[in-house]
Amino acid sequence: MNSKNLFSPILLGDIELKNRIFMSPMTRNRVDQNDVIMNIAATYYSQRADAGLIISEATYVTPGGKVRTSQPGIFNNEQIKAWKNVTDAVHEKGGVMFAQLSHSGRSAIPEYNGGLHPVAPSSIAFNSGSHGSISEKSGAPVIPTALSVPEIRGLINAYRQAAENAKAAGFDGVELHAGNAGLVEQFLHAVSNIRTDEYGGSLERRAKFLLDVIDELIAVFGKSRVGLRLSPHDRLSDQYDADPIYTTTFIAREMDNRGIAYINVLEPYNKFDDYIPYPKDDPETLANIRAHFNGVLIANGGYHLSSGNIAIEDHLVDAIAFARLFLANPDLPYRFKHALPLNQPDPRTFYGNGAEGYLDYPYLAD
Ligand SMILES: Cc1cc2nc3c(=O)[nH]c(=O)nc-3n(C[C@H](O)[C@H](O)[C@H](O)COP(=O)(O)O)c2cc1C
């Protein structure tokens, strides 16, 4: 038992955070036709500046890396300028914000990526599911092009440039999105990576892309401003790891050697509801990462006030990232503190509709 709970301050790398109630990354699709984040995002994120840490929605690092139909980018000046408005507004309210850097790999749909064909570690299409790349024109799954090694190096550089851009945009740090069926996870999992070169084969080689990117992010921001997002139990669109304990042990050790600020782990959601049908919860994964990683460990997925406090008090993790509860409750830390009732998230406005369902969730805090 630990005397800390969700309301205890915490040192994240070199930043003192006011609490352990973090805002989980959430794609909200409030972008213009050039994937520039809209001005209303400055209000949305700054409404939530009482979070110990805000992690931005997935922000794609280079053309061709957009997931689904719309997502903000962070690879041109217009996008950087718009993100700067957001981070300024968050900082003005005393918030701390990291950018989640992503690339969708084989999920990318050509029609929404300027006609660019999806790329992946290997030419294996997703067979099914929400994150499959289905051509709008033909209705058929798009078989991705396997990346050459020089192209892989080009993508690693794109992540580095995106980190430089995130810095210019005023973010306090960056989180590498290595979960949710994106490109990094496609490298990591044997089901989507059958390469026989230095980026495929053993786990150590399948993880090389992740490690190379993390090293670039550290080179830009410093180790104490870099985080990693994992979803070891992913089943999104055929993405699947046969041995999450083995994988997370290796990654946790590698991240510990590098001394990054945090690992953010999406657990199966079954504690809360059946938003996505995940397999049964596996409490071993967090304990296992904990055993090999000395940085801040964040859990996410179906947590509430009491379960979040218990996970911290039991020393299982250091902080909790809340997604849907933060989406619907801009003043979530205040509501938690005073045990106040919570607004319910409305899935109809998760991915669009401008200010509706974005800026208008009621506050109880002053
Ligand atoms: C609308 C919405 C958008 C999301 N977008 C992202 C995203 O961009 N990046 C990411 O890593 N996870 C994303 N997620 C997953 C959440 O961060 C989180 O893992 C999930 O909702 C479980 O947490 P919760 O039970 O607190 O909602 C999204 C979830 C929702 C509801």
The ligand as an SDF file (V2000), in Angstrom:
LIG
                    3D

 31 33  0  0  0  0  0  0  0  0999 V2000
  -12.9100    9.2500  -29.5860 C   0  0  0  0  0  0  0  0  0  0  0  0
  -11.6810    8.4540  -29.2710 C   0  0  0  0  0  0  0  0  0  0  0  0
  -10.5360    8.6730  -29.9960 C   0  0  0  0  0  0  0  0  0  0  0  0
   -9.3510    7.9760  -29.6800 C   0  0  0  0  0  0  0  0  0  0  0  0
   -8.1960    8.2810  -30.3420 N   0  0  0  0  0  0  0  0  0  0  0  0
   -7.0170    7.7780  -29.9230 C   0  0  0  0  0  0  0  0  0  0  0  0
   -5.7950    8.2630  -30.4380 C   0  0  0  0  0  0  0  0  0  0  0  0
   -5.7460    9.1770  -31.2720 O   0  0  0  0  0  0  0  0  0  0  0  0
   -4.6510    7.6890  -29.9760 N   0  0  0  0  0  0  0  0  0  0  0  0
   -4.6600    6.7030  -29.0410 C   0  0  0  0  0  0  0  0  0  0  0  0
   -3.5930    6.2210  -28.6580 O   0  0  0  0  0  0  0  0  0  0  0  0
   -5.8160    6.2470  -28.5080 N   0  0  0  0  0  0  0  0  0  0  0  0
   -6.9880    6.7830  -28.9160 C   0  0  0  0  0  0  0  0  0  0  0  0
   -8.1500    6.3760  -28.3280 N   0  0  0  0  0  0  0  0  0  0  0  0
   -8.1260    5.4040  -27.2280 C   0  0  0  0  0  0  0  0  0  0  0  0
   -8.1430    6.1330  -25.8760 C   0  0  0  0  0  0  0  0  0  0  0  0
   -6.9870    6.9330  -25.6760 O   0  0  0  0  0  0  0  0  0  0  0  0
   -8.2380    5.1230  -24.7360 C   0  0  0  0  0  0  0  0  0  0  0  0
   -7.1860    4.2200  -24.8660 O   0  0  0  0  0  0  0  0  0  0  0  0
   -9.5650    4.3430  -24.6990 C   0  0  0  0  0  0  0  0  0  0  0  0
  -10.6690    5.1940  -24.9300 O   0  0  0  0  0  0  0  0  0  0  0  0
   -9.7430    3.6400  -23.3560 C   0  0  0  0  0  0  0  0  0  0  0  0
   -9.6960    4.5780  -22.3160 O   0  0  0  0  0  0  0  0  0  0  0  0
  -11.0380    5.0280  -21.5300 P   0  0  0  0  0  0  0  0  0  0  0  0
  -11.6820    3.7740  -21.0440 O   0  0  0  0  0  0  0  0  0  0  0  0
  -10.5570    5.9190  -20.4200 O   0  0  0  0  0  0  0  0  0  0  0  0
  -11.9280    5.7410  -22.5150 O   0  0  0  0  0  0  0  0  0  0  0  0
   -9.3510    7.0180  -28.6480 C   0  0  0  0  0  0  0  0  0  0  0  0
  -10.5400    6.7770  -27.9500 C   0  0  0  0  0  0  0  0  0  0  0  0
  -11.6880    7.4890  -28.2370 C   0  0  0  0  0  0  0  0  0  0  0  0
  -12.9190    7.2460  -27.4170 C   0  0  0  0  0  0  0  0  0  0  0  0
  1  2  1  0
  2  3  1  0
  2 30  2  0
  3  4  2  0
  4  5  1  0
  4 28  1  0
  5  6  2  0
  6  7  1  0
  6 13  1  0
  7  8  2  0
  7  9  1  0
  9 10  1  0
 10 11  2  0
 10 12  1  0
 12 13  2  0
 13 14  1  0
 14 15  1  0
 14 28  1  0
 15 16  1  0
 16 17  1  0
 16 18  1  0
 18 19  1  0
 18 20  1  0
 20 21  1  0
 20 22  1  0
 22 23  1  0
 23 24  1  0
 24 25  2  0
 24 26  1  0
 24 27  1  0
 28 29  2  0
 29 30  1  0
 30 31  1  0
M  END
$$$$
